[in-house]
Amino acid sequence: MLAQTWSEHCKHKIFNAKVRYDDEETGETEIIDSIFRTYIKDTTEEVGKKIDWLASVFEDNAGAVAFNDRLNVVAKVRPTILQAP
């Protein structure tokens, strides 16, 4: 559900941008094509292959996990627009 919340509520342009990461210790450079896809969505999908309680993520602004063998717990994201006072 955490990944779902991030995907919908915090998926700003920066999370989909290409990011150049320079490791100052090793001198290596890495290009990350979408922080969202690489570290949130892909990671969540890999975890989902190893567990049976992850019922649904990245669909319709909601995430679902199995509560028991009959019921799921669902969290739906509702964006809030903040306005300056």
C-alpha positions as CSV (number, residue, x, y, z in Angstrom):
1,M,0.0,0.0,0.0
2,L,2.9,2.3,0.7
3,A,4.1,1.9,-2.9
4,Q,0.6,2.7,-4.2
5,T,0.4,5.8,-2.1
6,W,3.7,7.0,-3.5
7,S,2.7,6.1,-7.0
8,E,-0.4,8.3,-7.0
9,H,0.2,11.0,-4.5
10,C,3.9,11.8,-4.9
11,K,4.4,10.9,-8.6
12,H,5.6,14.3,-9.7
13,K,7.7,15.0,-12.8
14,I,11.0,14.3,-10.9
15,F,10.0,10.7,-10.2
16,N,9.6,10.1,-14.0
17,A,12.6,12.1,-15.1
18,K,16.0,10.7,-16.1
19,V,18.4,11.3,-13.2
20,R,22.2,11.3,-13.5
21,Y,23.8,9.9,-10.3
22,D,27.5,10.4,-9.9
23,D,29.0,8.2,-7.1
24,E,31.8,10.3,-5.7
25,E,33.5,7.4,-4.0
26,T,33.7,5.1,-7.0
27,G,33.7,7.7,-9.8
28,E,30.9,5.8,-11.6
29,T,28.0,7.4,-13.2
30,E,24.5,5.9,-13.4
31,I,21.5,7.1,-15.4
32,I,18.3,6.2,-13.7
33,D,15.3,6.3,-16.1
34,S,12.4,7.0,-13.8
35,I,12.9,6.8,-10.0
36,F,9.2,5.7,-9.8
37,R,9.5,2.8,-12.2
38,T,13.0,1.7,-11.1
39,Y,12.7,1.9,-7.3
40,I,9.0,1.9,-6.5
41,K,7.0,0.0,-9.2
42,D,9.5,-2.6,-10.3
43,T,10.5,-3.3,-6.7
44,T,6.9,-3.7,-5.6
45,E,6.2,-6.1,-8.5
46,E,9.3,-8.2,-7.5
47,V,8.1,-8.4,-3.9
48,G,4.6,-9.3,-5.1
49,K,6.1,-12.4,-6.9
50,K,7.4,-13.7,-3.5
51,I,4.4,-13.1,-1.3
52,D,0.8,-14.0,-1.5
53,W,-0.8,-11.2,0.6
54,L,-0.2,-8.4,-2.0
55,A,-3.6,-8.3,-3.7
56,S,-3.5,-5.2,-5.9
57,V,-1.2,-2.2,-6.5
58,F,-0.9,0.6,-9.0
59,E,-4.6,0.3,-10.1
60,D,-7.3,2.9,-9.7
61,N,-5.5,5.0,-7.0
62,A,-5.8,2.1,-4.5
63,G,-3.7,-0.7,-3.0
64,A,-5.0,-3.9,-1.4
65,V,-3.4,-6.4,0.8
66,A,-4.9,-9.7,2.1
67,F,-6.3,-9.3,5.7
68,N,-7.2,-13.0,5.8
69,D,-8.3,-15.7,3.3
70,R,-11.7,-13.9,2.8
71,L,-11.0,-10.2,3.1
72,N,-8.6,-7.6,1.7
73,V,-7.7,-4.2,3.3
74,V,-7.8,-1.4,0.7
75,A,-6.3,2.1,1.0
76,K,-7.4,4.6,-1.5
77,V,-5.4,7.8,-2.2
78,R,-7.2,11.1,-2.3
79,P,-5.0,13.9,-3.4
80,T,-5.2,17.1,-1.5
81,I,-4.4,20.5,-2.9
82,L,-2.8,22.8,-0.4
83,Q,-3.3,26.5,-0.6
84,A,-1.2,29.2,0.9
85,P,-2.9,31.2,3.7
